[in-house]
Amino acid sequence: MSRRCELTGKKANNAMAVSHSHRRTKRLQQANLQSKRVWWSGGNRWVRLKLSTKAIKTLDSKGIEAMAKEAGINLNHY
């Protein structure tokens, strides 16, 4: 499975590593992903998701059902 946030879709970004002599080489900037267990009150159970830290902060304000609906995710499969 790819390194992608399951709610927001965040993924790695192509970038350049620049040395002191200004030589440029390609590198990846990975998203800050965390494996998180979230309580889903609608299903009355825990759901394990791979989320970015930005998504974890947004979960506190919006709630898991609203974010899953925006992302088009069926929480019964998790």
C-alpha positions in Angstrom: 0.0 0.0 0.0 1.2 3.5 -0.9 2.2 6.1 1.7 -0.9 8.2 1.5 -3.3 9.6 4.0 -6.6 7.8 3.8 -8.7 10.8 4.6 -6.9 13.8 2.9 -5.0 12.0 0.2 -1.6 13.6 1.2 1.4 11.9 -0.4 5.1 12.3 -1.0 6.4 15.4 -2.9 9.3 15.5 -5.3 12.0 17.9 -4.2 15.7 18.7 -4.5 18.3 18.2 -1.8 20.7 21.1 -2.1 24.2 20.7 -0.7 26.5 23.5 0.6 28.2 23.7 -2.8 24.6 24.0 -4.3 24.7 20.5 -6.0 21.1 19.4 -6.5 19.9 15.8 -6.2 16.4 14.5 -6.2 14.7 13.5 -3.0 11.3 12.8 -1.6 9.5 14.8 1.0 7.3 12.2 2.7 4.0 13.1 4.4 4.0 12.8 8.2 1.8 9.6 8.4 0.7 7.9 11.6 -1.2 4.7 12.1 -4.1 5.8 14.3 -7.0 4.0 16.0 -10.1 6.3 15.9 -13.4 5.7 17.7 -16.3 5.7 15.2 -19.4 6.3 17.2 -21.7 5.6 14.2 -20.4 2.1 13.9 -19.8 1.8 17.7 -16.3 0.5 17.2 -12.6 1.4 16.6 -11.3 2.1 13.1 -7.6 1.8 12.3 -6.5 4.4 9.7 -3.2 5.7 8.3 -3.5 9.5 8.7 -1.4 12.5 8.3 -0.9 14.6 11.4 -2.9 17.4 9.7 -5.8 15.0 9.3 -5.6 14.0 13.0 -5.9 17.7 14.0 -8.9 18.2 11.7 -10.6 15.1 13.1 -10.9 16.8 16.4 -13.0 19.6 14.9 -14.9 18.0 12.1 -15.4 14.4 13.2 -14.6 11.1 11.4 -17.9 10.7 9.7 -17.8 14.1 8.0 -14.2 13.6 6.9 -14.9 10.1 5.6 -17.9 11.4 3.6 -15.7 14.2 2.0 -13.0 11.6 1.1 -15.6 9.2 -0.2 -14.6 6.4 2.2 -16.8 3.7 3.5 -15.8 3.1 7.1 -17.2 -0.4 7.2 -14.2 -1.6 5.2 -11.7 -0.6 7.9 
